[in-house]
């Protein structure tokens, strides 16, 4: 029974540590870019877009499709970086657990 109590304490601490790490992820950000920085998207560690910047030189009403592609590419870049950040931070707690759907 002593081992079970110790195991429960460890599980509770891990849960608290994971909650704190999850909260801290919301304070961190990543930047995705496209077109050599012509389009920049910032995203939080919770994978929410916080900023979009578009350089005036890529705004061409005759070529809206190019701008759409640049925005999409920058968004995918930011999302990929946010996913890597989450995996890096939360992976500390989930490595070796092999629980489906958990990071």
Residue frames as qw, qx, qy, qz and C-alpha x, y, z in Angstrom:
[[0.000, 0.885, 0.466, 0.000, 0.00, 0.00, 0.00],
 [0.349, -0.720, 0.107, 0.590, 2.96, 2.30, 0.66],
 [0.355, -0.057, 0.600, 0.715, 4.04, 1.97, -2.97],
 [0.127, 0.663, 0.669, 0.312, 0.54, 2.82, -4.14],
 [0.186, -0.908, -0.238, 0.291, 0.52, 6.05, -2.08],
 [0.371, -0.518, 0.363, 0.681, 3.92, 7.00, -3.47],
 [0.304, 0.247, 0.715, 0.579, 2.71, 6.26, -6.99],
 [0.020, 0.831, 0.550, 0.077, -0.36, 8.45, -6.44],
 [0.274, -0.825, 0.008, 0.495, 1.82, 11.31, -5.17],
 [0.370, -0.241, 0.557, 0.703, 4.06, 11.01, -8.22],
 [0.212, 0.515, 0.719, 0.415, 1.03, 11.00, -10.53],
 [0.094, -0.909, -0.373, 0.161, -0.39, 14.09, -8.82],
 [0.327, -0.670, 0.236, 0.624, 2.94, 15.93, -9.11],
 [0.342, 0.047, 0.680, 0.647, 3.23, 14.98, -12.78],
 [0.111, 0.732, 0.641, 0.203, -0.31, 16.26, -13.38],
 [0.195, -0.902, -0.142, 0.357, 0.53, 19.56, -11.66],
 [0.381, -0.444, 0.451, 0.674, 3.77, 19.90, -13.63],
 [0.300, 0.326, 0.726, 0.527, 1.94, 19.21, -16.91],
 [0.017, 0.871, 0.491, -0.008, -0.72, 21.81, -16.09],
 [0.274, -0.805, 0.102, 0.517, 1.97, 24.40, -15.35],
 [0.376, -0.179, 0.621, 0.664, 3.83, 23.56, -18.57],
 [0.228, 0.587, 0.705, 0.326, 0.58, 23.83, -20.54],
 [0.089, -0.931, -0.274, 0.226, -0.07, 27.26, -19.03],
 [0.346, -0.634, 0.331, 0.607, 3.46, 28.40, -19.85],
 [0.436, 0.203, 0.686, 0.545, 3.01, 27.30, -23.47],
 [0.152, 0.847, 0.501, 0.090, 0.31, 29.94, -23.82],
 [0.214, -0.907, 0.069, 0.356, 2.89, 32.59, -22.94],
 [0.445, -0.336, 0.590, 0.584, 5.38, 31.44, -25.56],
 [0.602, 0.692, 0.108, -0.384, 5.17, 32.19, -29.26],
 [0.611, -0.040, 0.597, 0.519, 6.55, 31.04, -32.58],
 [0.295, 0.684, -0.121, -0.656, 6.81, 32.87, -35.90],
 [0.683, 0.275, 0.623, 0.265, 6.05, 31.43, -39.30],
 [0.088, 0.669, -0.223, -0.703, 7.15, 33.21, -42.45],
 [0.694, 0.407, 0.545, 0.237, 6.78, 32.98, -46.21],
 [0.446, 0.827, 0.165, 0.300, 8.13, 34.88, -49.18],
 [0.555, 0.272, -0.269, 0.738, 11.37, 35.75, -47.44],
 [0.203, -0.321, -0.505, 0.775, 9.52, 37.43, -44.59],
 [0.160, -0.216, -0.350, -0.897, 6.91, 39.14, -46.77],
 [0.684, -0.454, -0.279, -0.498, 4.23, 37.39, -44.71],
 [0.196, 0.242, -0.786, 0.535, 4.77, 36.77, -41.00],
 [0.684, -0.473, -0.332, -0.445, 2.40, 34.98, -38.65],
 [0.019, -0.362, 0.747, -0.557, 2.88, 34.73, -34.91],
 [0.753, -0.290, -0.485, -0.337, 1.22, 31.91, -33.01],
 [0.477, -0.606, 0.478, -0.420, 1.07, 31.08, -29.33],
 [0.009, 0.274, -0.958, 0.081, 2.15, 27.76, -27.87],
 [0.493, 0.276, 0.699, -0.438, -1.57, 27.00, -27.69],
 [0.312, 0.180, 0.746, 0.560, -1.58, 27.25, -31.49],
 [0.165, 0.854, 0.462, -0.175, -3.66, 30.42, -31.64],
 [0.470, 0.476, 0.179, 0.721, -2.73, 33.06, -34.21],
 [0.322, -0.715, -0.319, 0.533, -1.79, 36.27, -32.41],
 [0.019, 0.755, -0.178, -0.631, -0.44, 38.41, -35.26],
 [0.706, 0.429, 0.462, 0.324, -0.41, 38.57, -39.05],
 [0.064, -0.761, 0.194, 0.616, 1.89, 40.97, -40.92],
 [0.709, 0.477, 0.443, 0.271, 1.88, 41.39, -44.69],
 [0.329, -0.365, 0.249, 0.835, 4.44, 43.47, -46.53],
 [0.413, 0.681, 0.140, -0.588, 2.87, 46.01, -48.89],
 [0.163, 0.529, -0.647, -0.525, 5.01, 44.83, -51.82],
 [0.061, 0.034, 0.985, 0.159, 3.21, 41.46, -51.97],
 [0.346, 0.556, 0.590, -0.472, -0.26, 43.01, -52.05],
 [0.063, 0.189, -0.576, -0.793, -1.25, 42.94, -55.69],
 [0.618, 0.279, 0.384, -0.627, -4.94, 43.00, -56.57],
 [0.659, 0.469, -0.430, -0.402, -4.05, 41.32, -59.86],
 [0.584, 0.227, -0.773, 0.101, -2.47, 38.35, -58.05],
 [0.617, -0.497, 0.252, -0.555, -4.54, 37.64, -54.94],
 [0.978, -0.026, -0.197, -0.057, -3.80, 33.92, -55.30],
 [0.592, 0.385, -0.473, 0.526, -0.09, 34.48, -54.62],
 [0.203, -0.493, 0.407, -0.742, -0.90, 36.37, -51.42],
 [0.869, -0.254, 0.024, -0.424, -3.26, 33.60, -50.34],
 [0.905, 0.158, -0.345, 0.192, -0.50, 31.04, -50.93],
 [0.307, 0.469, -0.487, 0.670, 2.00, 33.10, -48.91],
 [0.510, -0.445, 0.291, -0.676, -0.44, 33.42, -46.01],
 [0.963, -0.104, -0.104, -0.224, -1.16, 29.69, -46.09],
 [0.759, 0.306, -0.428, 0.383, 2.54, 28.84, -46.18],
 [0.041, 0.492, -0.469, 0.732, 3.33, 31.17, -43.27],
 [0.719, -0.353, 0.161, -0.576, 0.43, 29.73, -41.27],
 [0.972, 0.026, -0.231, -0.009, 1.60, 26.17, -41.89],
 [0.520, 0.427, -0.479, 0.564, 5.15, 27.16, -40.91],
 [0.265, -0.477, 0.405, -0.734, 3.94, 28.72, -37.65],
 [0.877, -0.225, 0.023, -0.424, 1.69, 25.75, -36.87],
 [0.880, 0.197, -0.385, 0.198, 4.52, 23.30, -37.49],
 [0.289, 0.433, -0.512, 0.683, 6.79, 25.27, -35.14],
 [0.530, -0.406, 0.274, -0.692, 4.05, 25.48, -32.48],
 [0.960, -0.080, -0.172, -0.204, 3.48, 21.73, -32.72],
 [0.710, 0.287, -0.475, 0.433, 7.22, 21.10, -32.27],
 [0.063, -0.480, 0.435, -0.759, 7.25, 23.43, -29.26],
 [0.775, -0.308, 0.111, -0.541, 4.33, 21.58, -27.65],
 [0.956, 0.064, -0.285, 0.031, 5.91, 18.20, -28.32],
 [0.473, 0.429, -0.500, 0.585, 9.23, 19.40, -26.92],
 [0.234, -0.423, 0.428, -0.764, 7.72, 20.79, -23.72],
 [0.809, -0.192, 0.165, -0.531, 4.99, 18.24, -23.07],
 [0.836, 0.264, -0.482, -0.009, 7.08, 15.31, -24.28],
 [0.092, 0.466, -0.703, 0.529, 9.08, 15.59, -21.07],
 [0.520, -0.146, 0.558, -0.630, 6.04, 14.23, -19.26],
 [0.860, 0.229, 0.120, -0.440, 4.65, 11.82, -21.81],
 [0.410, 0.535, -0.729, -0.120, 7.73, 9.97, -23.08],
 [0.150, 0.159, -0.963, 0.159, 7.33, 6.27, -22.64],
 [0.440, 0.124, 0.583, -0.672, 3.66, 6.45, -21.62],
 [0.072, -0.045, -0.848, -0.523, 2.21, 5.44, -25.03],
 [0.252, 0.506, 0.671, -0.479, -1.27, 6.77, -24.30],
 [0.293, 0.449, 0.619, 0.573, -3.24, 7.31, -27.54],
 [0.018, -0.845, -0.382, -0.374, -4.20, 10.94, -28.15],
 [0.491, -0.830, -0.037, 0.263, -1.84, 12.33, -25.51],
 [0.027, 0.868, -0.381, -0.318, 0.57, 14.65, -27.34]]
